Amino acid sequence: MARELCGCAESTNVLLWSLALHDRTTNDVRFVHGLGLIERKAGDGRHLVDKPVGMALRAIGKRRASLTGAAVSVAERLAASKDPAGRRIGRPALNELRRSTQA
């Protein structure tokens, strides 16, 4: 039961979100790899997975200008997906990333 409540997917996404916000020494390649993880985990549908996936996507997109394009591409694919969980993550992230690039 404890494994279901705090499984690997949730902790991975929270860690990725935290690294995107606080770790200034990690290079962009790791975060591009993280975007692939985000895209795969976006279809999970559980709230404990959805929230950190969306926040990690936003944080990576705002981290550096070099990562913004890749994050916007992932958000566009999620927003256009047939999966409701993917759309629920992709649409708000896409709107926020577009707003942050316009400012």
TORZA-487678 format. One line per 8 residues: number of its first residue (from 1); for each residue x, y, z of N, C-alpha, C. Coordinates in nm, 3 decimals. Example, Ala and Ser with C-alpha at 12.3 -4.5 7.8 and 13.67 -1.06 7.14 Angstrom:
1	1.319:-0.569:0.780:1.230:-0.450:0.780:1.320:-0.330:0.780; 1.285:-0.225:0.708:1.367:-0.106:0.714:1.290:0.003:0.787
***
This chain:
1	0.081:-0.119:0.000:0.000:0.000:0.000:0.086:0.126:0.000; 0.191:0.129:0.081:0.277:0.247:0.086:0.345:0.268:-0.049; 0.376:0.162:-0.118:0.439:0.172:-0.249:0.345:0.243:-0.348; 0.217:0.215:-0.339:0.120:0.278:-0.428:0.105:0.427:-0.398; 0.113:0.464:-0.272:0.094:0.603:-0.234:0.216:0.688:-0.268; 0.334:0.631:-0.256:0.456:0.707:-0.283:0.547:0.624:-0.371; 0.505:0.602:-0.494:0.579:0.518:-0.585:0.691:0.593:-0.655; 0.755:0.523:-0.740:0.870:0.576:-0.812:0.832:0.691:-0.905
9	0.717:0.684:-0.970:0.678:0.787:-1.066:0.664:0.923:-0.999; 0.602:0.926:-0.882:0.581:1.052:-0.814:0.713:1.113:-0.770; 0.799:1.032:-0.710:0.925:1.085:-0.659:1.017:1.131:-0.771; 1.016:1.061:-0.884:1.097:1.102:-0.998:1.053:1.238:-1.050; 0.924:1.259:-1.061:0.874:1.385:-1.113:0.900:1.500:-1.017; 0.885:1.475:-0.888:0.912:1.578:-0.788:1.060:1.614:-0.788; 1.146:1.514:-0.800:1.289:1.539:-0.806:1.326:1.620:-0.929; 1.269:1.587:-1.042:1.296:1.661:-1.166:1.250:1.806:-1.153
17	1.134:1.826:-1.094:1.082:1.960:-1.069:1.177:2.039:-0.979; 1.220:1.977:-0.871:1.311:2.043:-0.777:1.445:2.076:-0.842; 1.498:1.985:-0.919:1.625:2.011:-0.987:1.612:2.126:-1.087; 1.503:2.130:-1.158:1.482:2.238:-1.255:1.476:2.374:-1.187; 1.425:2.377:-1.066:1.415:2.504:-0.993:1.545:2.544:-0.923; 1.616:2.448:-0.864:1.722:2.483:-0.771:1.864:2.448:-0.814; 1.882:2.350:-0.899:2.017:2.306:-0.934:2.065:2.382:-1.056; 2.156:2.475:-1.036:2.205:2.560:-1.146:2.329:2.503:-1.214
25	2.378:2.388:-1.170:2.498:2.332:-1.230:2.469:2.223:-1.332; 2.351:2.168:-1.332:2.317:2.059:-1.424:2.301:2.114:-1.565; 2.357:2.041:-1.661:2.351:2.088:-1.800:2.215:2.058:-1.863; 2.191:2.117:-1.979:2.062:2.107:-2.046:2.029:1.966:-2.095; 2.129:1.886:-2.124:2.106:1.752:-2.178:2.022:1.668:-2.081; 2.049:1.679:-1.955:1.972:1.603:-1.856:1.826:1.647:-1.853; 1.802:1.776:-1.870:1.665:1.825:-1.868:1.591:1.790:-1.997; 1.662:1.784:-2.108:1.599:1.737:-2.232:1.558:1.592:-2.216
33	1.642:1.512:-2.152:1.606:1.373:-2.121:1.485:1.371:-2.027; 1.482:1.463:-1.932:1.369:1.472:-1.839:1.238:1.505:-1.910; 1.245:1.582:-2.019:1.123:1.612:-2.095:1.065:1.484:-2.156; 1.151:1.392:-2.195:1.103:1.263:-2.244:1.031:1.185:-2.135; 1.087:1.189:-2.014:1.021:1.124:-1.900:0.886:1.189:-1.872; 0.882:1.320:-1.879:0.757:1.393:-1.855:0.651:1.350:-1.956; 0.690:1.340:-2.082:0.593:1.303:-2.185:0.540:1.162:-2.163; 0.625:1.072:-2.118:0.580:0.935:-2.092:0.490:0.927:-1.969
41	0.520:1.005:-1.866:0.443:0.998:-1.742:0.314:1.080:-1.747; 0.297:1.163:-1.848:0.181:1.254:-1.854:0.049:1.179:-1.865; 0.048:1.060:-1.915:-0.075:0.986:-1.933:-0.119:0.908:-1.811; -0.048:0.920:-1.700:-0.078:0.843:-1.580:-0.217:0.874:-1.526; -0.251:1.001:-1.513:-0.385:1.039:-1.472:-0.407:1.056:-1.323; -0.316:1.006:-1.240:-0.332:1.024:-1.096:-0.287:1.164:-1.057; -0.359:1.225:-0.964:-0.328:1.362:-0.923:-0.186:1.375:-0.868; -0.141:1.276:-0.793:-0.006:1.282:-0.737:0.102:1.271:-0.844
49	0.066:1.230:-0.963:0.160:1.226:-1.074:0.139:1.349:-1.162; 0.015:1.387:-1.188:-0.015:1.500:-1.275:0.050:1.629:-1.229; 0.035:1.661:-1.102:0.084:1.788:-1.050:0.235:1.805:-1.067; 0.317:1.712:-1.021:0.462:1.732:-1.039:0.505:1.723:-1.185; 0.435:1.646:-1.267:0.470:1.640:-1.410:0.449:1.777:-1.474; 0.334:1.838:-1.448:0.307:1.970:-1.503:0.402:2.076:-1.451; 0.431:2.071:-1.322:0.521:2.171:-1.263:0.664:2.152:-1.313; 0.707:2.028:-1.331:0.841:2.003:-1.385:0.850:2.054:-1.529
57	0.747:2.032:-1.609:0.745:2.080:-1.746:0.757:2.232:-1.750; 0.682:2.299:-1.666:0.689:2.446:-1.661:0.825:2.494:-1.614; 0.879:2.430:-1.510:1.007:2.473:-1.454:1.121:2.453:-1.554; 1.119:2.343:-1.627:1.222:2.320:-1.728:1.210:2.423:-1.839; 1.089:2.453:-1.881:1.069:2.551:-1.987:1.112:2.691:-1.949; 1.105:2.723:-1.820:1.145:2.856:-1.773:1.291:2.862:-1.729; 1.356:2.750:-1.726:1.493:2.743:-1.674:1.590:2.823:-1.759; 1.593:2.795:-1.886:1.682:2.865:-1.981:1.611:2.878:-2.114
65	1.650:2.978:-2.189:1.590:2.999:-2.321:1.618:2.880:-2.412; 1.731:2.814:-2.393:1.764:2.699:-2.477:1.672:2.580:-2.452; 1.607:2.574:-2.337:1.515:2.465:-2.305:1.369:2.499:-2.333; 1.340:2.627:-2.351:1.202:2.669:-2.368:1.138:2.607:-2.492; 1.209:2.606:-2.603:1.154:2.549:-2.727:1.120:2.402:-2.713; 1.208:2.327:-2.649:1.183:2.184:-2.631:1.065:2.161:-2.538; 1.054:2.242:-2.433:0.941:2.228:-2.339:0.810:2.267:-2.406; 0.812:2.370:-2.489:0.691:2.411:-2.561:0.648:2.299:-2.657
73	0.743:2.235:-2.722:0.710:2.125:-2.814:0.642:2.009:-2.739; 0.695:1.975:-2.623:0.633:1.869:-2.543:0.494:1.911:-2.499; 0.480:2.036:-2.453:0.350:2.085:-2.408:0.248:2.086:-2.523; 0.293:2.121:-2.643:0.203:2.120:-2.760:0.155:1.979:-2.791; 0.247:1.883:-2.787:0.208:1.744:-2.813:0.111:1.694:-2.707; 0.136:1.728:-2.582:0.045:1.685:-2.475:-0.091:1.753:-2.489; -0.091:1.881:-2.521:-0.218:1.954:-2.535:-0.301:1.900:-2.651; -0.236:1.846:-2.752:-0.307:1.794:-2.869:-0.335:1.643:-2.859
81	-0.294:1.581:-2.750:-0.309:1.435:-2.739:-0.455:1.397:-2.717; -0.484:1.272:-2.743:-0.619:1.220:-2.721:-0.642:1.181:-2.576; -0.534:1.172:-2.500:-0.543:1.133:-2.360:-0.584:1.253:-2.275; -0.692:1.244:-2.199:-0.736:1.357:-2.117:-0.632:1.401:-2.013; -0.559:1.307:-1.956:-0.457:1.343:-1.858:-0.345:1.423:-1.924; -0.305:1.384:-2.043:-0.203:1.457:-2.116:-0.248:1.598:-2.151; -0.372:1.610:-2.193:-0.426:1.744:-2.223:-0.434:1.830:-2.098; -0.470:1.768:-1.986:-0.483:1.841:-1.860:-0.347:1.896:-1.814
89	-0.240:1.831:-1.851:-0.106:1.879:-1.819:-0.056:1.975:-1.926; -0.080:1.941:-2.051:-0.021:2.017:-2.162:-0.080:2.155:-2.183; -0.210:2.169:-2.173:-0.273:2.299:-2.202:-0.228:2.410:-2.108; -0.240:2.393:-1.976:-0.195:2.502:-1.888:-0.045:2.529:-1.898; 0.034:2.423:-1.915:0.178:2.441:-1.928:0.210:2.519:-2.055; 0.143:2.486:-2.164:0.165:2.557:-2.290:0.128:2.704:-2.277; 0.015:2.732:-2.216:-0.026:2.872:-2.197:0.076:2.948:-2.113; 0.122:2.887:-2.004:0.218:2.955:-1.917:0.353:2.975:-1.985
97	0.399:2.875:-2.059:0.527:2.890:-2.128:0.519:2.995:-2.238; 0.409:3.000:-2.308:0.394:3.103:-2.412:0.389:3.242:-2.351; 0.319:3.257:-2.237:0.314:3.386:-2.169:0.453:3.428:-2.122; 0.530:3.334:-2.070:0.663:3.368:-2.017:0.761:3.405:-2.128; 0.742:3.352:-2.248:0.831:3.390:-2.359:0.793:3.523:-2.419; 0.668:3.564:-2.404:0.624:3.693:-2.456:0.666:3.808:-2.366; 0.682:3.781:-2.238:0.714:3.888:-2.142:0.858:3.931:-2.150
***
